[in-house]
Amino acid sequence: MIRKSLCCLAVFVGSLLGVCANAVTTSKDIDIIVTHAPTSQTSQTIVGINPELITPSSLQFIAQSGNAGIVVGTVTAIMWPATPLFSGTYSISGPDVAAFLINKSTGVLSLAGDQTTARNYSINVVATRGGVSGSPLTKAFTVVGLPPGTPIITVDNYTPSPGGTVHVTVKNSPNTLGTDWVGLEFPRNYRSGGPSTFEYVGNGLHDATLTFTLPKIFSDNYTYLNFRLLVNNSFSPIAYSPVMTVQPSTAWIPPSGTNSFVAPWTPARTLTVCPAGCDFSLPSAAVAAASSTDFTKITVQAGAYVDCMRVGAPAHLWLQGVGGDFAAMGWTLPCNSQGTIVFNSGGQLIIDNMALGDVAQGGSGNGGAIWVSGGGDLQLRNDYLHDSSMGLITQNSQPNTFEITNTVLATRMPSTTIAPSLMMGRGVKTICTTICFSRGLEL
């Protein structure tokens, strides 16, 4: 059954266990979804350009004669909200711009002529679109020219649709035991949980083309996938494909309006955040300025902020998105390799009408949209935690109390990967929400 009173939320199984009496644990990912009625949408923002770099670089080619015109990869401007998709133009600049060509409409990057020198090539990709924030956006890329004979993976579609088919070409696979295989993975999966799909290269084959069907992921945001070449049944990749940017499967639905939540205390100070004309242009800067004043409220204008923050002070802080849509944070390295928001003040943090996520793109792969690293109380109201390795994560033995209301939790990870939306430590005393899970609800 579903209870509206205080009760226990079933959480991720493992060394971290819920402490509420009679709680049921489950290893399944949990999505708590509240559908909002569409309203006016804030203007879009260009927040990044994929494929982002992983180690080693995902943009590669074999440096040898006859490689003129080969496709190195496809760059994709990432928008927030994700729909409508980017419809502007791409260009390139930088020290090695003469070695490459880019399709200004599709972002396909190819070699301008034979490139026979094995070295790192540096270029800048520029995405430009009128009528959106963050344009033009420039991102530096390193393209690696590999020596002949180096294992390499290429795909025929770097911007596929959910459930689409991708052909993967493997070249120079060592295949010493006949057990080399290619795995389809989310590039920042947690604890090397393994690929969601894999295919064997084949006994004795050093070059092969494999066919993969992508998972049909229901999401109003982008999903990031790549392929990895693993040899001799090992989980240590020796080659990577560029990260593929899978398009959203559904249009973005903004919240129904400005949240009317009233905090349990009266702010002693209010700071404002917006791209221009406010006290601060980034939420993290406002939090730093608020550290000396307890009971501070920070209003963040709807839009996208490439940002993360550590909240160690003040003891009572209220972050509220305003303007009819979410105030969104993410698209950058997670703070302390932990989360978009790292909360360790031991006080009370209220996060109201905000979207947090995407730390999995550039971080260590084990972060959350929110990481609670110290004892304290957290209230989430009308929020969207998305596309991180985990949504909300706490450490063990911390006396936390959480209240989660009207909030979407969506990690967008494959079922074979350890990536819960909620991961609670043993010290969590109570998890209170408008919908709680008990033995009467099967997951």
N, C-alpha and C positions, 0 to 999 in steps of 0.2 A: 504494500500500500504506500501511498504518498502522504507524508505528514507535513503540516504547516507549522508545527511547533518545533522547539529545539530537538534535534536528534542527531544521529551519527551518519556521516557520509562514508560510504565504502571507498577505500583508497587503494593505492597500488600495493601489491604484495611484494615482499622482500624483507630486507632488514629494517625497512621503515614501516611501522604498523600503526594503525589507528588505535587510540586508547579508549574509545567510547565502548560502553558495555553492549554486548550482543551485536557489534558491528560485523558486517560481512565483507570480506576482502575479495578483490577480483584483480586479475592481471589485464583486464581489458581497458582500452582507452575510453575515457568518459567525455562525451560532449554534452554540455548543458546548453540548450539552444532556446532562445526566445526570439520569435519573429517580430520584426519591427515593420510598421507601415511606412512606405516610401514617402519622403518629403523632399524638399529642395536639397540638392547636393552641393557641397562646397567645391570650389574649383580644384582641379587635379594638380598634383605636384610630381615632377620627375625626381625620384628618390635614389635612383641608381642605374647602372648599366651592367647587364649580365653578358657573358658568363663571368662571374667573379673568379679571382684566381685562387686555386688551391695548390697544395705542394705535392709534386712539382707542378709547374704551370700547366693549366688545362688547354692553353692555346699553343699547339705544337705542329711541326711538319718535319718531314725528313729532308735534310739539306743535301740535294743531289741534282744532277742534270736532269732536265725534262720535267721539273715540277712546276713550271709556270702555269698559272691558272688554277691550281688546286685550291680547294676551299679549306681554310684554316678553322673556320667556325662562323657562327652568326651572333652578332651582338644584339641585345634587346633592351630598350629603355624600359625601366620598371616604373609604373605609375602608381600613385595612391590617390584615390581609390583605383583599383586595377582596371576597371572598365569605365568609359570606353578605352580600348587599347591604344597604345602610342601610334600616332599617324603622322609624325613629323619626318625629319630628314636626319641622316647620319653623315658625318664627315670625319676625316682623320688628319692628324698633324703629328709633329714630333720628329725626333732624330732619324728614324728609319722609315719615314712615310713613303719614300720612293719605292720601297720593296713590296708595298701592298696596295690593293684596290678595295674599295668598299662600295657596295650597292647602296645608294643614298636612301632608297625606300625600304629595302628589306633588311639591311644591316649585314648582309653576307660579306665576310672578309676573305679575300683570296690573295694569292701571290701575284705580283705584277709582272714578274719574269722569273727566270731560273735563279733560285737562291741556293747556292752550293756551299756556303760557309756555315758550319755548325757553331752557333753562338746565340746570345740573347738579343732580340730585336725589340726596340722601345717605340711605342706609338701612343698617341692620345686619341681616344674616340670621343666625338662630340655629338650629343643628341640635342636637336633643336625642334621645338614645337611652339607655335604661337598660342597665346591665350591660357597658358598654364604656368604655375610657379616653378621655380628651379630651372628654367630654360634660359640659355643653353647650359647643359650639364656636361662637363668634361671629366673623363676618367682615364687614367694611365693604365696601359696594359703592357705586359711582357709576353712576347711570342718567342718560343724557343725553337731554334733550328737544331734538330737532333742529328747525330751522326748516322750514316747509313747502317742498317741492321738493327737499330734500336726498336724495341716493341712500341707500337702506337695503335690507338683506337680512334676511328672516325665514325660519324653517323651521318645519315642522309637527311635528317630533319632535326634542327636544333630548337624549333619552336612548335612542337607537336600539340595536338589536342588531347584531352583526357580520353583514354581508351584507344588512342591511335597506334599505328604500327610504325616502328623504327627499324631500319636495317643498319646493323653494326658491322663494320669491317675491321678485322684484326690483322695486323701485319707484323711479321718478325716475332711471333710468339715462340719462345724456346721449347715449350712442350716436351720437356725431357722425359716425363713419365706418362705422357698421354693423358694427363689429368688437368690440363689448363682449362680455365673456364672464365666466362665473362658474367659479371653480376650487375644487375640494375639496382641502383641504390639511391636513397636520399643522401646527398653528399655530406651532411653533417649528422649522421645517425648517432644515437647515444650508445656508448660502450660497445661499439662495433657489433651491433645487433645482427648483422648479416644482411645479405641482399634480399629484396622482396621477390626477385625472379632471377634465375641464372640459366645459362646454356653452356654446354661444353664445347670447346673449340674443336675437339676431335683428335683421335689418336693419329699422330704422325703429321698433322696439319700445322704448317707454320703460318699460313695465311688462310683466313676464313671470313665468310660473310654470314652473320646470324640475324634472325628475325625475332623481334620482341614486340609484344603487345603491352602497352603501358596500362597501369591501373586506372580505373575510372573513378577518379577522385572528385567528390562533390565539394566544390570550394568556390567562394567569390574572390579568391586571391590566387596569385601565381603559385605553382608548385615547382620545386627545383629537383631535378634528377640528373644522374650521370651514370656512366658505365665504367667498370674497373676490370682490368685484366689480372686474374689471380692464377698463379702457377702451382702445380704439384699439390693441389687441394689446400693451399695456404690462404689465409685471410689477409695477407700483406700484398697490396696491389703493386704491380710493377709498371702499370700504365693506366692513364685516366683519359676519359673523353672530356671535351668541354661540357660544362654544366648546361643542361637543356632547360629552357624556360617553358613549362607547360602552361597553356593558357587557362584562365578561369573557366569553370563550367557553368557558372550562373552569374547574372548581373549583381552588382553591389546594391545592397539595400541598406540605406542609412537609418539611424535611429529615428524614432517618431517625433523627436523634438528635444528642446533643452530639458535636461533632467531637473526635476523639482525637488530633489533630495535636500533635506535640511540637516546639517551636521549637528551632532549632540553638544556642540559648544559654539560660542560666539567668537569669530575671528578677532584677534587683537591687531592684525595687520593683513592687508590684502595686496598682493603683487599681481601684475598682469604680464602675459606672454603672448606675443604675436609676431609675424615676420617683420613688421616695421611699425613704429609709433607707440609701442608699449614699453613697460619698464625693462623687459628683457626680450631677446629674440629666440632663446632656447630655454626649455623647462629646467635643464640642469643648472643654468646660470641663476635662475630664480631660486632654486632650492639652496644653492650655495649662499645666496644673499640672505635667505630666510633663517639660516642656522642659528643666528643670535636672538631670534624672537620666537617665543613659544606661541602656540595657537595661531599659526599663519595659514592663510588661504591663498592659493595660487590659481588664478583662472588662466586657462590656456585656450586661445582661439582655435576653432576648428581648422584643420589642415594637417600637413605632414611635417614632422621634425626629425631630421637625421641626428639622433641624440640618444644617450643613455645617462643614467644618473645613479649615484649612491646617496641614500637617505640615512644619515647618521644623526642628524639634528635638523630642526627642533624636535622636541618630544611629541608634539602634536602638529601634524601637517595634513592639509586638505588640498589635493590636486583635483581641479574640476575643469573638464572640457566644456566650452561654451560656443554657441554659434550655430546650433541646429544639426551638427554632425560631430563625429568623433574627433578629438584631438589625438593624433596618431604619433607614436614614437617608435623608432627602431632603425633598421637598415644601416647599422654600424656595428663595430666590434662591441660585444657586451661588456659592461663595466665589470672589471675584475674577472673577466671570463665567466661570469655568472648569470647576468641577466640584463634586460633593458632597464629594469628598476631593481636595485639591490637595497633591501630594507634591513637595517641593523641598528636602529636607534633604541630599541627596547620600549618605545612609546606607542603612539597610535598614528597610523597612516590611512587616510581615506583617499581612494582613487575612484573618481566619479566621472563617467562619460568619456572614457579614453580607450584607445586601441593600442595594444602593446604587443610587439612580436618581432619576428624575423631575425632574432639574435642567432639562429642556427646558420645563417648564411655565412657569417664571417668569423665566428668564434670557435671555441674548442669543441663544440658539439654537445656539451653536457649542460648547457645553460637553460634558463627559463625566461619567460616573459617577465615574471617576478620571482626573485630569489630572496627568501627571508632567511637571513643568516644570524639573527639575534632574536631574543624574546621580544614580543610586542604584539599589538592588536592590529589587524588589517581588515578594512572594510572595502569591498568591491561592489560598486553599484553601477549598472548600465555600462559595463565594460566589455571589451572584446580582446581576449588573449589568444594569439594565433601564430601559427607557423614557426614556433620555436621548437627546440628539442623537447622541452616540456613547457606546460603553461604556467603553473604555480608550484614551486618547490620549496621545501623547508628542510632544515637540518634536524638532527635528532636532539632530544632533551632540551628543547626550547619551549618555554611556557607561552605558546601562541594561542590566540583566539581569533578566529576568522568569521566574517559574515559576508556571504556572497549572494547578491540579489540581482536578478535580471541581467545575467552575464553569460556571454558565449565563451566556451573553452574549446579550442580546436587546435590540436597540435599538427594535424595533416601529415602524420607519419604512417608508414606501412605497418600492417599488423604484425609483421615479423620483427619489428624493431621495438626495443624497450623505450617507449616514449609516452608516458602517461600525461594526461592533461593536468591531473593533480597528483602530487607526490608529497605526502605528509610524513613528517618525522614523529617519533614516539612521544615527543613533548607536547604535541598539539592537544589542548584540553577539550576544545569544542569547535565544531565547524557548523556554523549556523547559516542557513540559507532559506529562501522562500520555498524551495523544494529540497527535501532531504531524502536519502536513500536508506531503507531499512531492509529487513529480511523479506518483506513483502514485495520488493521490486527486484526483478531479475535483470542482470546486465549481460 
